[in-house]
Amino acid sequence: MSCAVVWFKRDLRLTDHLPLVAAIESGAPLLLLYVVEPLLQQDRHYHQRHWHFVAQSIADMNDQLAALKHPDAHLWVVHGDVLEVLQQLHQQVSIDALYAHQEIGLANTYARDRAVQAWCDSQDIHWQQYQTAGVIRGLATRQHWDERWKQVMRSRIVAVPWHQAHWLPSTQVGQHLAAFQPTPQWLLPTTELPYQHGGSRAAWATLADFFAGRGKNYPYHISKPELSRYSCSRMSPHLAWGTISMREFYQHLLRQWHTPGWRRTLVALASRLHWHCHFMQKFESECAMEFRPVNRAYLDFPYRSDSQVSEHLHAWETGQTGFPLVDACMRCVIATGYLNFRMRAMLVSFLCHLLGIDWRAGVHHLARQFLDFEPGIHYPQFQMQAGVTGTNTIRIYNPTKQAQEHDADGVFIKRWCPELAELPTPLLAEPWRMTAMEQTLYNCKIGSDYPAPIIDLPVAAKQARDILWGYRQQPGVKRDGKRIVSRHVRPKKTA
Ligand SMILES: Cc1cc2nc3c(=O)[nH]c(=O)nc-3n(C[C@H](O)[C@H](O)[C@H](O)COP(=O)(O)OP(=O)(O)OC[C@H]3O[C@@H](n4cnc5c(N)ncnc54)[C@H](O)[C@@H]3O)c2cc1C
């Protein structure tokens, strides 16, 4: 007996899934596969929170498959190296063809996919890969990219023809594939986890309550660390792990287009869905940015190398810098897996500009914290905020001002820095200004209950401005900047 294998990766859903449709339409007995890969479990971008989300998403898929009421309708979860799993499977049940989405991933998954491709070629197995959202593999220029994005997003969603599916008998599969045995850590009840829950049903429920009311104030709350948690869509982990497709999200958004009072929200959200693919396209076209600044002239950027670097890095990583909004953001993302865009940008700016530490020292730490870690967004965004593209405006966020503007009542800081809970609001953004008497009065000794600031803010900010703007003038930065613009930006329309 031979079969068609659908290999699920970051596309953990059963709708708008062309590989699944094609495998069913091939008429071959169907096997659905997810591989828990040591390659990724050991990778420093990932954390157990990601695998919980994956496990919940798989459980959700298996619930939906159970509703088909076919004894063999099941997503198999196997532990091991993908190539070895496929080889073993091929020996036992013979694979006709393999179906999957293209993965816009890290260097290790790209190398794994190349090895799978070479093996498929050697075994005469057809590996059919499908485009991920609006991201085009091997794209040479951005000409017409926006039009193609719109075309993909507006195209008809093909229903999965379940009634045509011929399932590979489970008895055959079960003998040969060792099902993944989850450790107790994987099996923690969803209610005990402080992160968003995985699965398509959770994705659609999140979207539904966004449009039912949460999203009304989206454009006004997007930059507020506390309010954004409610008013932003919170769809990023679902998009990153594919529990909903970008096309499903976009078409759902278009269906709300004429709802009175929502236009600002819809316009702002639609452009962000576009950015999602735009950033992933950058990474797809220049994946070396996982290891080096996209603008090569920044390879020699004069980051600090003094003896305090690792101490300062540790303070940043653990939320102990003495700057309340920075610390609150870091503690919050560690605990919940989520932070809005502006606060993510501020954390990177603090690390790279105010502390003067190389972006590569912090990029994995934040990837591990973001439940929505998406390599194709994370790397280009991190580099942009670190100011190493040579093409974007450099933004040095002042954490005191950000706190005063975006957490004016101090709710967010007090929640995540309980040491500061008794301080009056005007002192929250700058607790180091407290007199000795105030420190006693508000039960917070600077230097023991809460850290003293690890840098002198005005001095560090001036130094950062001088270095960054000075470096930006280098001919090498400008030269590579031009190359970057022509590679990653849509050419201007000529009259
Ligand atoms: C340093 C840094 C690292 C980041 N890493 C990631 C990451 O790993 N994964 C990730 O999904 N986003 C990342 N972002 C982008 C952005 O912060 C998140 O997408 C957003 O905060 C997710 O919240 P939301 O779903 O409520 O977004 P909403 O504001 O509701 O937006 C809807 C969707 O649009 C997309 N989107 C929104 N803002 C951006 C943006 N600035 N760039 C690209 N896409 C965007 C996301 O898919 C998001 O889910 C990063 C930003 C920075 C500054």
The ligand as an SDF file (V2000), in Angstrom:
LIG
                    3D

 53 58  0  0  0  0  0  0  0  0999 V2000
   11.5720   43.4660   17.9440 C   0  0  0  0  0  0  0  0  0  0  0  0
   10.2510   42.9960   17.4180 C   0  0  0  0  0  0  0  0  0  0  0  0
   10.0500   41.6430   17.2220 C   0  0  0  0  0  0  0  0  0  0  0  0
    8.8350   41.1790   16.7240 C   0  0  0  0  0  0  0  0  0  0  0  0
    8.6710   39.8360   16.5560 N   0  0  0  0  0  0  0  0  0  0  0  0
    7.5010   39.3620   16.0800 C   0  0  0  0  0  0  0  0  0  0  0  0
    7.3130   37.9630   15.9140 C   0  0  0  0  0  0  0  0  0  0  0  0
    8.2060   37.1440   16.1810 O   0  0  0  0  0  0  0  0  0  0  0  0
    6.0990   37.5380   15.4460 N   0  0  0  0  0  0  0  0  0  0  0  0
    5.0820   38.4190   15.1320 C   0  0  0  0  0  0  0  0  0  0  0  0
    3.9920   37.9910   14.7170 O   0  0  0  0  0  0  0  0  0  0  0  0
    5.2690   39.7530   15.2620 N   0  0  0  0  0  0  0  0  0  0  0  0
    6.4190   40.2530   15.7340 C   0  0  0  0  0  0  0  0  0  0  0  0
    6.5830   41.6090   15.8800 N   0  0  0  0  0  0  0  0  0  0  0  0
    5.5610   42.5240   15.3400 C   0  0  0  0  0  0  0  0  0  0  0  0
    4.4240   42.9820   16.2790 C   0  0  0  0  0  0  0  0  0  0  0  0
    4.9370   43.4770   17.4830 O   0  0  0  0  0  0  0  0  0  0  0  0
    3.4230   41.8530   16.5660 C   0  0  0  0  0  0  0  0  0  0  0  0
    3.0070   41.2670   15.3440 O   0  0  0  0  0  0  0  0  0  0  0  0
    2.1670   42.3740   17.2460 C   0  0  0  0  0  0  0  0  0  0  0  0
    2.5010   43.0510   18.4120 O   0  0  0  0  0  0  0  0  0  0  0  0
    1.2570   41.1830   17.5600 C   0  0  0  0  0  0  0  0  0  0  0  0
    0.1220   41.5740   18.2770 O   0  0  0  0  0  0  0  0  0  0  0  0
   -1.3420   41.4790   17.6520 P   0  0  0  0  0  0  0  0  0  0  0  0
   -1.5670   40.1520   17.0130 O   0  0  0  0  0  0  0  0  0  0  0  0
   -2.3090   41.8830   18.6760 O   0  0  0  0  0  0  0  0  0  0  0  0
   -1.2110   42.5630   16.4990 O   0  0  0  0  0  0  0  0  0  0  0  0
   -2.2620   43.4660   15.7340 P   0  0  0  0  0  0  0  0  0  0  0  0
   -1.8390   44.8660   15.9150 O   0  0  0  0  0  0  0  0  0  0  0  0
   -3.6320   43.1000   16.0680 O   0  0  0  0  0  0  0  0  0  0  0  0
   -1.9490   43.1190   14.1980 O   0  0  0  0  0  0  0  0  0  0  0  0
   -2.5220   41.9970   13.5110 C   0  0  0  0  0  0  0  0  0  0  0  0
   -1.4280   41.1660   12.8940 C   0  0  0  0  0  0  0  0  0  0  0  0
   -0.6550   41.9520   11.9800 O   0  0  0  0  0  0  0  0  0  0  0  0
    0.7130   41.5540   12.0260 C   0  0  0  0  0  0  0  0  0  0  0  0
    1.5200   42.6830   12.5150 N   0  0  0  0  0  0  0  0  0  0  0  0
    1.1640   43.6370   13.3930 C   0  0  0  0  0  0  0  0  0  0  0  0
    2.1630   44.5150   13.5700 N   0  0  0  0  0  0  0  0  0  0  0  0
    3.1670   44.0970   12.7930 C   0  0  0  0  0  0  0  0  0  0  0  0
    4.4760   44.5960   12.5400 C   0  0  0  0  0  0  0  0  0  0  0  0
    4.9260   45.7150   13.1030 N   0  0  0  0  0  0  0  0  0  0  0  0
    5.2670   43.9070   11.6870 N   0  0  0  0  0  0  0  0  0  0  0  0
    4.8240   42.7820   11.0820 C   0  0  0  0  0  0  0  0  0  0  0  0
    3.5960   42.2660   11.2890 N   0  0  0  0  0  0  0  0  0  0  0  0
    2.7730   42.9190   12.1230 C   0  0  0  0  0  0  0  0  0  0  0  0
    0.7930   40.4010   13.0160 C   0  0  0  0  0  0  0  0  0  0  0  0
    0.6640   39.2000   12.3070 O   0  0  0  0  0  0  0  0  0  0  0  0
   -0.4200   40.6370   13.8920 C   0  0  0  0  0  0  0  0  0  0  0  0
   -0.9120   39.4760   14.5030 O   0  0  0  0  0  0  0  0  0  0  0  0
    7.7920   42.1020   16.3900 C   0  0  0  0  0  0  0  0  0  0  0  0
    8.0050   43.4660   16.6030 C   0  0  0  0  0  0  0  0  0  0  0  0
    9.2190   43.9090   17.1170 C   0  0  0  0  0  0  0  0  0  0  0  0
    9.4280   45.3690   17.3370 C   0  0  0  0  0  0  0  0  0  0  0  0
  1  2  1  0
  2  3  1  0
  2 52  2  0
  3  4  2  0
  4  5  1  0
  4 50  1  0
  5  6  2  0
  6  7  1  0
  6 13  1  0
  7  8  2  0
  7  9  1  0
  9 10  1  0
 10 11  2  0
 10 12  1  0
 12 13  2  0
 13 14  1  0
 14 15  1  0
 14 50  1  0
 15 16  1  0
 16 17  1  0
 16 18  1  0
 18 19  1  0
 18 20  1  0
 20 21  1  0
 20 22  1  0
 22 23  1  0
 23 24  1  0
 24 25  2  0
 24 26  1  0
 24 27  1  0
 27 28  1  0
 28 29  2  0
 28 30  1  0
 28 31  1  0
 31 32  1  0
 32 33  1  0
 33 34  1  0
 33 48  1  0
 34 35  1  0
 35 36  1  0
 35 46  1  0
 36 37  1  0
 36 45  1  0
 37 38  2  0
 38 39  1  0
 39 40  1  0
 39 45  2  0
 40 41  1  0
 40 42  2  0
 42 43  1  0
 43 44  2  0
 44 45  1  0
 46 47  1  0
 46 48  1  0
 48 49  1  0
 50 51  2  0
 51 52  1  0
 52 53  1  0
M  END
$$$$
